[in-house]
Amino acid sequence: MAVHRLLLALTLAAAPALAEEVTFHPFDPARAEIGRLLFYDPILSGNRNISCGTCHHHETFSGDGLSLGIGEGGEGLGPKRTAGAGAAAIRKRVPRHAPALWNVGATEFERFFHDGRVSLSEAYDNGYDTPAEEWLPDGLPTLLAVQALFPMTAQFEMAGNVGENEVTGAVGDRIDLGWPILAKRVRTIPAYGDAFIAAFDDVTAAEDVTITHIAIALADFMGSEWRSLDAPWDAYLDGTPLAPAEERGRALFFGAANCASCHSGPLFTDHDFHALALPPFGPGRTRRFDPLPRDTGRMAETDDLDDAYRFRTPSLRNVTLTAPYGHNGAYPTLEGIIRHHADPLGALAAWTPDLAKLPDAPWLAAVDFAIRDDRREMARMAARVDIVPVELGDGDIADLVAFLGALEGGASRHGRLGRPDTVPSGLPVD
């Protein structure tokens, strides 16, 4: 007991330093307001029928509540979103779970996406390593602004299918050729043109607006909208005790359960990549030469076998609000994903497809769980596990869930500005 009091005293003594560790990129309120409108405006999608907010909505706490996203061609919002119907129905599920956007404006983020395919780097002499390589637009000041560009070019997310619109056609020729088309759409809407002129010193006429300005506005919105550092955990760091179950969970999290070996720091992530043997399903994120519907994670970006099946550690801030869990949303509950961490191979063997939150799409059924019948692929994945099993009882898991609840923000969980009722394009707002 004396040891526990000493450890608690040391933690509280360090609280001010811990609280100051999260620093954010500065943002301009006028640009953030433009970004809010663009975030919810379908004008940035090839077919003008889906927005960033469709899959990262305020109602679903910056996620979508699905295991694998339903992008271009889907209908509805959040867990009720469907795969669409007829010729407009989706042709493929988005291969991975839509990540939440909590605190993405923090300077400590140096990689984005589950596989880290957008990162800080000098590989192409522009400050970033991205799928656009040397064709990335100039003048992007932050990695978050860079990240904002790529859902617009993804066929099954926002760009649309081949032959449906000029954006996806241009992207098919080269990834950067679709962005000028989208920028022209935006700047020719008078309300947007006027707003950009007022918010950017280098924009003196609507014709000056480029995709770079659009990306900056989106980043200023995302980076300022979902900042959340007002959880019971933050009050604990200032000296307010946690509830008994939360305190027991905290001791496990930083102790015997070993959660903090990866979920470390004020945002509860080491920003690194780890293989957990999460149950695979869906279309996979395959490379052109890969015949299997699989997802090898970080390896697909680095071509390093050591990175096989590794995915980026998510932040646990507001994790209670953003089910399902895992890079593919394999588990609908925190209890499920914790049990998997405690016994990855046992949980992999016990997992059943009914746990996946996949809107019905019978025309995709043959693909949805096909990879699970490939014994060699399942064995390769099972052989790549970075975490050591730990013994956790039902009470331990309940206490860990309680502690994760202490990472849920207060008023911040609803965002700063919220969803707009209308957007300048006049298109419907999800």
Disulfide bonds with the S-S distance in Angstrom:
none
